[in-house]
């Protein structure tokens, strides 16, 4: 068994390594953006980042729903639906990531809309599943009944993908808008809300685990901080480059934390009786491996929003200079 002191040192070392990687990532991105880019290429690049974030979320939901619904023995045939829908969303996101064309893909967009509808129906079904149990929305049912956050992650995946497709067709505006709203600002606020919701779901499950590992505090601290910094960047009336830089660092830390979270969950599976030799049982009873990358997908969407915010500010500054 791993001692608590060693787990603490492992958590601190991991946080330091993730912080160093986030700083290195930020320097690399600053160097790569040092040259000028046309607005169309910038927006298509942001759309492709959104496709990537939507794909990561869809992949996490596909694996998580497959594991959870297998544990439920697919008692309801509708339990196959999120597996098929999230798999299609993953394929659409992969195709969108490779697509550099400045126009929306109709088939991809249709898949993303279907993903949103499937996630919304799943959320309603999971709410009904919790409410019908004795005690209703008590702690026991929230801990062990159908998870409320999983279908919501599918909704977020579809929304991010749909937003990416809408963004591809808005490349001629001075300040790009989607559904009448500034693209960067609305995407930043939507991503911040998603980070807070996903962190709340992680907090509920980690509270069930009594936060026995210090690393379990990261998913309930880093994503809300990233969400606050991202929302602050979007709502700031003045140009605040330091705030934007802190926001990008926090988002990159969150993205890396999501990947590291799967490794910690794998360690949690290994600590159960029988370890990975008894993987059929321990994968179902241990911490879910596919859950942490949901933070990675949302963090990538937040980075795309930051890129759009930068582009919008530069476009406004050029317009004011030319008009003045």
MARRODO-484546 format. One line per field, with one value per atom (N, C-alpha, C): x, y, z; residue number from 1. Coordinates in steps of 0.02 Angstrom, whole numbers, always signed. Each point is the difference from the previous one (the first is absolute). Layout:
u <- X_... $
v <- Y_... $
w <- Z_... $
resi <- NUM_... $
***
This chain:
u <- +42_-42_+44_-24_+37_-17_+51_-12_-28_-33_-29_+54_+57_+54_+25_+7_+22_-52_-63_-52_+2_+14_+5_+58_+59_+57_-14_-36_-17_-46_-49_-46_+37_+45_+36_+47_+34_+45_-39_-59_-41_-23_-22_-22_+57_+61_+57_+18_-3_+15_-52_-63_-52_+7_+18_+11_+57_+56_+56_-18_-39_-21_-47_-43_-45_+39_+52_+41_+37_+28_+35_-48_-61_-51_-16_-7_-16_+56_+63_+55_+1_-13_-2_-55_-59_-56_+15_+32_+17_+50_+48_+48_-35_-45_-34_-46_-29_-45_+37_+67_+37_-8_-11_-13_-73_-15_-69_-37_-65_-42_-62_-23_-63_-58_-52_-56_-34_-9_-33_+37_+66_+39_-5_-2_-5_-66_-54_-65_-9_+26_-3_+41_+58_+42_-38_-36_-40_-56_-31_-53_+28_+60_+30_+17_+20_+12_-65_-54_-64_-19_+12_-12_+41_+62_+42_-27_-21_-29_-64_-43_-62_+15_+53_+18_+26_+40_+25_-59_-47_-59_-41_-9_-40_+34_+66_+36_-6_+5_-6_-70_-52_-69_-11_+28_-9_+27_+61_+30_-35_-17_-32_-70_-39_-67_+2_+50_+7_+13_+44_+16_-59_-31_-56_-60_-16_-59_+12_+63_+16_-10_+19_-12_-75_-40_-73_-31_+43_-21_-47_+5_-41_-73_-24_-68_-52_+14_-44_+36_-35_+33_+22_-30_+21_+71_+26_+68_+53_-19_+47_+6_-49_-2_+61_+19_+58_+65_+6_+60_+5_-56_+0_+8_-36_+3_+68_+29_+66_+54_-8_+48_-4_-61_-8_+28_-11_+28_+76_+29_+73_+26_-34_+21_-8_-57_-10_+52_+19_+51_+68_+16_+63_+3_-57_-2_+4_-34_+3_+69_+36_+68_+45_-12_+41_-23_-60_-29_+23_+34_+24_-43_-55_-42_-41_-8_-37_-75_-29_-73_-21_-63_-25_-11_+9_-17_-70_-45_-70_-10_+35_-8_+27_+58_+28_-49_-28_-45_-62_-26_-59_+16_+61_+20_+5_+27_+7_-68_-47_-67_-33_+9_-26_+32_+64_+35_-29_-16_-31_-67_-41_-66_+5_+48_+9_+22_+47_+22_-55_-42_-56_-50_-15_-45_+31_+66_+33_-1_+8_-3_-69_-52_-68_-11_+26_-9_+38_+61_+39_-32_-28_-36_-59_-37_-57_+24_+57_+27_+16_+28_+16_-63_-46_-60_-46_-2_-47_+22_+64_+25_-24_-5_-19_+51_-25_+43_+12_-19_+7_+71_+9_+65_+42_+4_+43_+71_+44_+71_+12_-34_+13_-18_-56_-20_+44_+22_+46_+67_+20_+63_-3_-55_-1_-51_-45_-48_+31_-40_+26_+34_+62_+36_-31_-10_-32_+47_+65_+48_+17_-8_+21_-40_-67_-37_+13_+13_+15_+65_+49_+62_-13_-48_-18_-32_-41_-29_+55_+49_+55_+40_+11_+36_-36_-66_-38_-3_-6_-2_+66_+56_+65_+10_-20_+6_-44_-62_-45_+27_+28_+30_+58_+40_+56_-24_-53_-25_-30_-35_-26_+56_+53_+56_+35_+3_+34_-34_-64_-37_-7_+35_-5_+67_+39_+69_+6_-55_+5_-21_-21_-19_+63_-5_+56_+8_-53_-1_-47_+25_-43_-54_-60_-56_-31_-26_-37_-67_-54_-68_-7_+31_-6_+43_+41_+42_+73_+43_+72_+26_+33_+19_+45_+52_+48_-32_-39_-30_-50_-45_-51_+31_+50_+33_+37_+33_+36_-47_-57_-47_-32_-14_-29_+50_+63_+52_+11_-1_+8_-56_-61_-56_+9_+25_+12_+54_+53_+53_-26_-42_-26_-47_-43_-45_+37_+52_+39_+38_+25_+35_-47_-63_-49_-14_-4_-11_+59_+62_+59_+3_-21_-1_-47_-58_-48_+29_+32_+28_+62_+40_+59_-20_-55_-26_-22_-30_-18_+62_+56_+63_+38_-32_+29_+67_+13_+62_+61_+2_+53_+68_+2_+63_+2_+55_+3_-10_+17_-10_-73_-45_-71_-26_+40_-20_+12_+43_+14_-62_-42_-58_-53_+4_-49_+31_+62_+32_+26_+36_+29_-54_-50_-51_-40_-24_-35_+44_+65_+46_+7_+7_+4_-64_-57_-64_-5_+22_-3_+45_+61_+47_-25_-28_-26_-59_-47_-57_+23_+51_+26_+31_+35_+29_-55_-55_-53_-39_-9_-41_+39_+67_+41_-13_-11_-13_+65_+54_+65_+44_+51_+47_+44_-2_+38_+41_+59_+41_+23_+12_+22_-56_-61_-57_-7_+8_-6_+56_+59_+56_-12_-24_-16_-56_-49_-54_+25_+45_+27_+41_+39_+40_-46_-53_-46_-36_-19_-34_+46_+63_+47_+15_+4_+8_-60_-60_-60_-1_+22_+2_+47_+59_+48_-25_-34_-27_-51_-40_-49_+34_+56_+36_+32_+30_+31_-52_-62_-52_-15_+4_-11_+55_+61_+54_-12_-23_-16_-57_-49_-55_+24_+47_+29_+37_+32_+32_-52_-57_-54_-27_-5_-22_+50_+65_+53_+1_-23_+2_-58_-51_-55_+23_-39_+19_+5_+58_+11_+31_-4_+31_-26_+45_-18_-9_+22_-14_-75_-34_-72_-35_+21_-22_-75_-31_-71_-41_+19_-37_+26_+66_+28_-12_-6_-17_-71_-43_-68_-7_+39_-5_+50_+54_+51_-16_+44_-12_-3_-46_-9_+59_+31_+57_-18_-59_-13_-24_-15_-30_+47_+62_+42_+13_+7_+12_-55_-58_-51_+27_+42_+32_+46_+34_+44_-39_-56_-40_-26_-23_-25_+56_+58_+57_+22_-1_+17_-50_-64_-50_+13_+20_+17_+59_+50_+57_-22_-46_-27_-37_-37_-35_+49_+55_+51_+29_+11_+27_-49_-64_-51_-4_+5_+0_+58_+59_+58_-12_-28_-13_-51_-52_-51_+29_+43_+30_+46_+40_+44_-40_-56_-41_-31_-22_-28_+52_+61_+53_+18_+4_+15_-56_-62_-57_+1_+13_+2_+58_+57_+57_-16_-32_-15_-55_-50_-56_+21_+51_+22_+46 $
v <- -60_+60_+63_+51_+63_+42_+26_+39_+69_+31_+66_+53_-5_+48_-5_-61_-7_+27_-10_+27_+77_+30_+73_+24_-33_+20_-10_-54_-12_+54_+21_+53_+66_+17_+63_-2_-56_-6_+5_-30_+3_+71_+36_+69_+43_-10_+38_-15_-64_-20_+28_-2_+27_+75_+35_+72_+17_-38_+12_-13_-53_-14_+54_+28_+53_+62_+18_+58_-11_-60_-15_+3_-25_+2_+72_+43_+70_+35_-14_+31_-24_-64_-26_+33_+8_+32_+73_+36_+70_+6_-45_+1_-16_-48_-20_+55_+41_+53_+65_+0_+62_+28_-42_+25_+17_+42_+20_-54_-7_-49_+35_-18_+29_-22_+42_-14_-66_-15_-62_-61_-1_-57_-6_+58_-2_-30_+19_-25_-74_-21_-71_-40_+28_-35_-6_+52_-3_-52_-3_-49_-71_-11_-66_-18_+50_-13_-20_+31_-18_-71_-18_-69_-49_+19_-43_-7_+56_-3_-41_+10_-39_-74_-17_-70_-32_+37_-27_-13_+47_-11_-59_-5_-55_-67_-3_-62_-20_+50_-15_-26_+32_-22_-70_-14_-66_-55_+9_-50_-5_+58_+0_-31_+18_-28_-74_-21_-72_-39_+28_-34_+0_+59_+5_-40_+3_-35_-76_-19_-72_-24_+42_-18_-6_+42_-5_-52_-40_-56_+23_+63_+27_-20_+12_-21_+34_+62_+37_+6_-16_+3_+70_+51_+68_+13_-44_+9_-10_-28_-6_+66_+45_+61_+46_+14_+45_-29_-66_-31_+15_-10_+12_+74_+43_+72_+29_-18_+27_-26_-61_-26_+38_+16_+41_+69_+29_+67_-2_-55_-6_-3_-38_-4_+68_+34_+65_+51_-4_+46_-14_-63_-17_+26_-6_+26_+76_+32_+73_+26_-37_+20_+0_-45_-4_+48_+28_+43_+72_+29_+69_+48_-24_+41_+49_+63_+51_-4_-59_-6_-61_+2_-52_-65_-55_-66_-18_-10_-12_-65_-52_-65_+5_+32_+8_+38_+54_+41_-40_-41_-41_-50_-29_-47_+36_+61_+37_+18_+19_+16_-62_-57_-63_-17_+17_-12_+41_+64_+42_-28_-20_-27_-64_-43_-63_+14_+47_+18_+30_+42_+30_-54_-47_-55_-43_-12_-39_+35_+66_+37_-7_+6_-8_-70_-50_-69_-13_+27_-9_+37_+60_+35_-41_-29_-43_-61_-28_-59_+15_+60_+19_+16_+36_+23_-57_-54_-54_-45_+5_-43_+25_-45_+22_+52_+55_+53_+55_-13_+52_+24_+66_+29_+5_-55_-4_-17_+3_-12_-70_-49_-69_-10_+27_-7_+41_+58_+40_-35_-38_-35_-62_-37_-68_-10_+47_-7_+22_+5_+21_+68_+7_+64_+55_+58_+55_+36_-4_+38_-32_-66_-33_+23_+1_+25_+74_+39_+71_+9_-45_+3_-14_-43_-12_+61_+36_+63_+50_+6_+47_-18_-64_-22_+22_-11_+20_+75_+37_+73_+28_-26_+24_-16_-60_-17_+43_+10_+43_+71_+24_+67_+4_-53_-1_+6_-36_+2_+68_+30_+68_+51_-11_+48_-2_-58_-5_+44_+10_+39_+73_+23_+70_+35_-18_+25_+69_+31_+65_+58_-13_+54_+31_+65_+34_-29_-7_-37_-59_-61_-57_-12_-15_-13_-66_-34_-62_+9_-9_+10_+71_+48_+70_+22_-45_+17_-2_+42_-4_-70_-30_-70_-14_+40_-13_+7_+53_+12_-54_-16_-50_-69_-17_-65_-4_+56_+0_-10_+34_-7_-69_-28_-67_-51_+7_-47_+6_+62_+10_-35_+5_-34_-76_-26_-71_-24_+40_-19_-3_+48_+1_-60_-15_-57_-66_-9_-62_-5_+56_-1_-18_+23_-17_-75_-30_-73_-38_+23_-32_+9_+59_+12_-46_-14_-45_-70_-25_-68_-3_+53_-1_+9_+35_+4_-69_-39_-69_-40_+15_-34_+32_+49_+32_+35_+17_+35_-33_-67_-36_+11_+22_+17_+75_+34_+73_+23_-43_+18_+9_-27_+5_+72_+44_+69_+40_-24_+37_+10_-51_+11_+46_+15_+46_+68_+10_+65_+30_-38_+26_+19_-42_+20_+62_+6_+63_+61_-6_+56_+17_-51_+12_+33_-23_+29_+74_+16_+70_+45_-24_+40_+9_-54_+3_+48_-4_+45_+72_+9_+68_+28_-41_+23_+20_-37_+14_+62_+12_+56_+64_-4_+60_+54_+60_+56_+29_-10_+25_-58_+15_-52_-18_-62_-25_-60_+13_-55_-48_+26_-44_-49_+24_-43_-54_+19_-49_-52_+22_-47_-49_+26_-45_-48_+24_-44_-56_+16_-52_-51_+24_-46_-47_+28_-41_-51_+21_-46_-56_+16_-52_-48_+27_-43_-47_+27_-40_-55_+17_-49_-57_+17_-52_-39_+35_-33_-54_+14_-49_-65_+7_-59_-36_+39_-30_-34_+26_-30_-72_-15_-70_-45_+26_-40_-12_+51_-9_-50_+3_-48_-71_-5_-66_-26_+46_-20_-22_+35_-20_-69_-16_-67_-52_+16_-47_-14_+48_-9_-43_-10_-44_-73_-40_-70_-35_-28_-34_+44_+67_+47_-10_+9_-6_-73_-47_-70_-15_+39_-7_+60_+16_+63_+1_-57_+0_+28_-15_+25_+69_+9_+62_+60_-11_+56_+26_-44_+21_+30_-25_+23_+55_+5_+50_+68_+49_+66_-4_+38_-6_+30_-41_+24_+53_-4_+49_+68_+8_+62_+60_-3_+60_+35_-36_+37_+49_-3_+50_+70_+6_+64_+21_-48_+16_+28_-31_+24_+70_+15_+67_+51_-20_+46_+18_-48_+15_+48_-8_+48_+69_+3_+64_+34_-39_+29_+27_-35_+26_+66_+4_+62_+56_-14_+51_+25_-46_+20_+46_-16_+42_+68_+2_+64_+44_-30_+38_+27_-42_+22_+56_-4_+52_+66_-2_+62_+31_-41_+25_+30_-32_+26_+67_+6_+64_+55_-17_+49_+23_-46_+19_+45_-18_+39_+71_+6_+66_+42_-32_+36_+24_-42_+19_+53_-7_+47_+67_-1_+63_+39 $
w <- +0_+0_+0_-35_-4_+60_+35_+60_-18_+49_-11_-15_+34_-12_-72_-25_-69_-49_+16_-43_+0_+57_+3_-43_+8_-41_-74_-17_-69_-27_+41_-21_-10_+47_-7_-60_-11_-57_-65_-2_-61_-14_+52_-11_-24_+27_-24_-72_-18_-69_-48_+19_-43_-8_+55_-5_-47_+4_-44_-73_-11_-69_-26_+44_-22_-19_+38_-16_-67_-9_-63_-59_+10_-53_-17_+51_-12_-39_+16_-37_-72_-10_-69_-40_+30_-36_-15_+47_-12_-58_-3_-55_-66_+1_-62_-26_+47_-21_-14_+3_-8_-70_-50_-67_-8_-50_-12_-38_+16_-34_-26_-58_-24_+44_+3_+45_-17_-65_-19_+28_-8_+24_+76_+34_+73_+23_-33_+20_-17_-57_-17_+49_+20_+49_+67_+20_+61_-6_-59_-11_+5_-28_+4_+72_+40_+71_+35_-20_+29_-20_-63_-22_+43_+14_+41_+71_+29_+67_+2_-51_-4_-8_-38_-9_+64_+38_+64_+48_+3_+42_-24_-66_-27_+14_-7_+14_+73_+45_+72_+15_-30_+13_-29_-59_-30_+45_+25_+42_+68_+28_+66_-3_-51_-6_-15_-40_-14_+65_+42_+63_+48_+8_+48_-22_-64_-24_-4_-10_+5_+71_+48_+70_+15_-36_+7_-45_-33_-42_-56_-20_-55_+9_+61_+18_-45_-19_-46_-67_-54_-65_-19_+29_-13_+25_+42_+26_-54_-57_-56_-38_+7_-40_+12_+63_+9_-27_+0_-29_-74_-36_-72_-15_+37_-14_+15_+57_+17_-47_-24_-49_-66_-21_-60_+10_+59_+15_+0_+24_-1_-71_-44_-70_-35_+14_-30_+23_+63_+26_-30_-10_-32_-71_-36_-68_-1_+49_+5_+17_+42_+18_-61_-46_-60_-55_+7_-51_+10_-48_+4_-42_-27_-42_+42_-24_+38_-12_+4_-5_+40_+23_+45_-37_+36_-26_+20_-47_+16_+37_-21_+34_+71_+8_+68_+44_-27_+39_+20_-46_+16_+56_-2_+52_+67_+0_+63_+29_-43_+25_+29_-34_+28_+66_+7_+63_+57_-15_+51_+22_-48_+15_+41_-19_+38_+71_+8_+68_+42_-31_+37_+22_-45_+18_+55_-4_+52_+67_+0_+63_+32_-41_+27_+27_-35_+23_+65_+5_+62_+58_-12_+53_+24_-47_+19_+39_-20_+34_+72_+13_+69_+39_-32_+36_+20_-39_+14_+57_+20_+53_+68_+49_+68_+26_+23_+24_-50_-63_-51_-9_+1_-12_+64_+35_+59_-19_+50_-14_-27_+29_-22_-73_-21_-70_-47_+22_-41_-7_+52_-3_-45_+4_-29_-55_-11_-54_-66_-52_-66_+6_-23_+8_-43_+32_-35_-48_+13_-40_-67_-7_-61_-61_+2_-59_-13_+53_-10_-39_+11_-38_-74_-15_-70_-31_+39_-24_-16_+45_-11_-62_-10_-60_-63_-2_-58_-10_+55_-5_-26_+26_-23_-75_-20_-71_-44_+20_-38_-4_+55_+1_-49_-3_-47_-72_-16_-69_-16_+47_-10_-8_+38_-2_-68_-32_-65_-53_+6_-51_+19_+52_+21_-6_-51_-4_-32_-21_-33_+44_+61_+46_+31_+13_+34_+70_+36_+63_-11_-7_-17_+52_-24_+44_-18_+51_-9_+35_-38_+26_+29_-32_+20_+58_+28_+57_-20_+30_-15_+15_-48_+4_+60_+8_+54_+68_+10_+66_+18_-46_+15_+10_-40_+8_+67_+19_+64_+58_+0_+56_+1_-59_-3_+25_-19_+22_+75_+27_+72_+38_-25_+33_-3_-56_-6_+48_+9_+46_+72_+19_+68_+11_-50_+7_+4_-42_+2_+65_+26_+64_+57_-5_+52_+0_-60_-4_+30_-17_+29_+75_+24_+72_+36_-30_+30_+8_-53_+2_+45_+0_+44_+73_+12_+68_+23_-47_+17_+18_-32_+16_+57_+34_+60_-14_-63_-18_+32_-4_+35_-33_-63_-33_-11_+20_-9_-72_-48_-70_-18_+42_-14_+8_+30_+7_-65_-45_-61_-43_-13_-43_+29_+65_+29_+14_-20_+10_-66_-40_-62_-51_-15_-50_+20_+64_+17_-7_+18_-9_-74_-42_-72_-26_+25_-21_+20_+61_+24_-42_-14_-39_-72_-28_-68_-5_+48_+0_+12_+43_+11_-63_-39_-63_-49_-1_-47_+19_+64_+23_+14_-3_+14_-52_+23_-46_-29_+36_-23_-19_-39_-20_+60_+20_+58_-21_-30_-25_+55_+61_+55_+19_+1_+16_-53_-64_-54_+5_+18_+6_+57_+57_+56_-19_-38_-21_-44_-47_-44_+39_+48_+41_+40_+30_+39_-44_-60_-45_-23_-12_-21_+58_+59_+59_+6_-10_+4_-53_-61_-54_+18_+26_+19_+61_+45_+59_-19_-52_-22_-24_-36_-22_+59_+46_+59_+44_+0_+41_-19_-65_-20_+28_+4_+28_+75_+35_+71_+10_-44_+5_-15_-47_-13_+62_+36_+63_+51_+1_+45_-16_-65_-19_+22_-8_+19_+74_+42_+73_+25_-42_+21_+4_+34_+9_-68_-14_-63_-54_+11_-48_-70_-48_-70_-21_+41_-15_+5_+43_+8_-32_-61_-32_-15_-12_-15_+57_+61_+58_+21_+1_+26_-46_-65_-44_+13_+24_+15_+70_+47_+69_+17_-38_+13_-30_+7_-29_-76_-32_-72_-39_-42_-40_-51_-34_-53_+25_+64_+24_-1_+24_+3_-66_-58_-62_-20_+33_-14_+15_+52_+14_-57_-30_-56_-58_-17_-56_+12_+60_+16_+2_+25_+2_-71_-46_-69_-31_+17_-23_+30_+64_+30_-33_-20_-36_-68_-33_-63_+11_+56_+16_+13_+35_+12_-66_-47_-65_-36_+4_-32_+34_+66_+36_-22_-7_-24_-69_-45_-68_-2_+41_+1_+24_+51_+25_-52_-34_-52_-57_-18_-54_+19_+63_+22_+2_+22_+1_-70_-48_-69_-29_+18_-25_+28_+66_+31_-28_-12_-28_-69_-42_-68_-2_+44_+1_+29_+45_+31_-44 $
resi <- 1_1_1_2_2_2_3_3_3_4_4_4_5_5_5_6_6_6_7_7_7_8_8_8_9_9_9_10_10_10_11_11_11_12_12_12_13_13_13_14_14_14_15_15_15_16_16_16_17_17_17_18_18_18_19_19_19_20_20_20_21_21_21_22_22_22_23_23_23_24_24_24_25_25_25_26_26_26_27_27_27_28_28_28_29_29_29_30_30_30_31_31_31_32_32_32_33_33_33_34_34_34_35_35_35_36_36_36_37_37_37_38_38_38_39_39_39_40_40_40_41_41_41_42_42_42_43_43_43_44_44_44_45_45_45_46_46_46_47_47_47_48_48_48_49_49_49_50_50_50_51_51_51_52_52_52_53_53_53_54_54_54_55_55_55_56_56_56_57_57_57_58_58_58_59_59_59_60_60_60_61_61_61_62_62_62_63_63_63_64_64_64_65_65_65_66_66_66_67_67_67_68_68_68_69_69_69_70_70_70_71_71_71_72_72_72_73_73_73_74_74_74_75_75_75_76_76_76_77_77_77_78_78_78_79_79_79_80_80_80_81_81_81_82_82_82_83_83_83_84_84_84_85_85_85_86_86_86_87_87_87_88_88_88_89_89_89_90_90_90_91_91_91_92_92_92_93_93_93_94_94_94_95_95_95_96_96_96_97_97_97_98_98_98_99_99_99_100_100_100_101_101_101_102_102_102_103_103_103_104_104_104_105_105_105_106_106_106_107_107_107_108_108_108_109_109_109_110_110_110_111_111_111_112_112_112_113_113_113_114_114_114_115_115_115_116_116_116_117_117_117_118_118_118_119_119_119_120_120_120_121_121_121_122_122_122_123_123_123_124_124_124_125_125_125_126_126_126_127_127_127_128_128_128_129_129_129_130_130_130_131_131_131_132_132_132_133_133_133_134_134_134_135_135_135_136_136_136_137_137_137_138_138_138_139_139_139_140_140_140_141_141_141_142_142_142_143_143_143_144_144_144_145_145_145_146_146_146_147_147_147_148_148_148_149_149_149_150_150_150_151_151_151_152_152_152_153_153_153_154_154_154_155_155_155_156_156_156_157_157_157_158_158_158_159_159_159_160_160_160_161_161_161_162_162_162_163_163_163_164_164_164_165_165_165_166_166_166_167_167_167_168_168_168_169_169_169_170_170_170_171_171_171_172_172_172_173_173_173_174_174_174_175_175_175_176_176_176_177_177_177_178_178_178_179_179_179_180_180_180_181_181_181_182_182_182_183_183_183_184_184_184_185_185_185_186_186_186_187_187_187_188_188_188_189_189_189_190_190_190_191_191_191_192_192_192_193_193_193_194_194_194_195_195_195_196_196_196_197_197_197_198_198_198_199_199_199_200_200_200_201_201_201_202_202_202_203_203_203_204_204_204_205_205_205_206_206_206_207_207_207_208_208_208_209_209_209_210_210_210_211_211_211_212_212_212_213_213_213_214_214_214_215_215_215_216_216_216_217_217_217_218_218_218_219_219_219_220_220_220_221_221_221_222_222_222_223_223_223_224_224_224_225_225_225_226_226_226_227_227_227_228_228_228_229_229_229_230_230_230_231_231_231_232_232_232_233_233_233_234_234_234_235_235_235_236_236_236_237_237_237_238_238_238_239_239_239_240_240_240_241_241_241_242_242_242_243_243_243_244_244_244_245_245_245_246_246_246_247_247_247_248_248_248_249_249_249_250_250_250_251_251_251_252_252_252_253_253_253_254_254_254_255_255_255_256_256_256_257_257_257_258_258_258_259_259_259_260_260_260_261_261_261_262_262_262_263_263_263_264_264_264_265_265_265_266_266_266_267_267_267_268_268_268_269_269_269_270_270_270_271_271_271_272_272_272_273_273_273_274_274_274_275_275_275_276_276_276_277_277_277_278_278_278_279_279_279_280_280_280_281_281_281_282_282_282_283_283_283_284_284_284_285_285_285_286_286_286_287_287_287_288_288_288_289_289_289_290_290_290_291_291_291_292_292_292_293_293_293_294_294_294_295_295_295_296_296_296_297_297_297_298_298_298_299_299_299_300_300_300_301_301_301_302_302_302_303_303_303_304_304_304_305_305_305_306_306_306_307_307_307_308_308_308_309_309_309_310_310_310_311_311_311_312_312_312_313_313_313_314_314_314_315_315_315_316_316_316_317_317_317_318_318_318_319_319_319_320_320_320_321_321_321_322_322_322_323_323_323_324_324_324 $
***
